[in-house]
Amino acid sequence: MAGKISLEGLEFHAFHGVYPHERESGNWFEVDISVETDFTAGAQTDELNGTVNYETLFRLIKEEMEKPSRLLETVVENIVNAVMDQLKAVGKVEVKLSKLNPPIGGKCRKASVYLSKARR
């Protein structure tokens, strides 16, 4: 049974940004992730080893968010690659990374980048 597992609204204080003040004081970011996987075994056995552990997803995202980068595009690509490399049961991953209150010279709740990747 193919399905999706998602984590939504993960919040991190991190040091991503082009401007020096962003890398010094940081900003708040939000991450949404969805992975496609076959969790038939987990559903039938009620055992975690038959599905994707969302604590593992969180850990992978947290590790990438702790590495300062200039561009959100770099961070989101690193998250997608880490998930695909370390979780072989994942067939497709979709990630949305948002910077809250980005410094654009006007009012903006968040700026977001999206990336998805599927196995071939």
Secondary structure by P-SEA (a helix, b strand, c coil): cbbbbbccccccccccccccccccbbbbbbbbbbbbbbaaaaaaaccccccccaaaaaaaaaaaaacccccaaaaaaaaaaaaaaccccccbbbbbbbbccccccccccccbbbbbbbcc
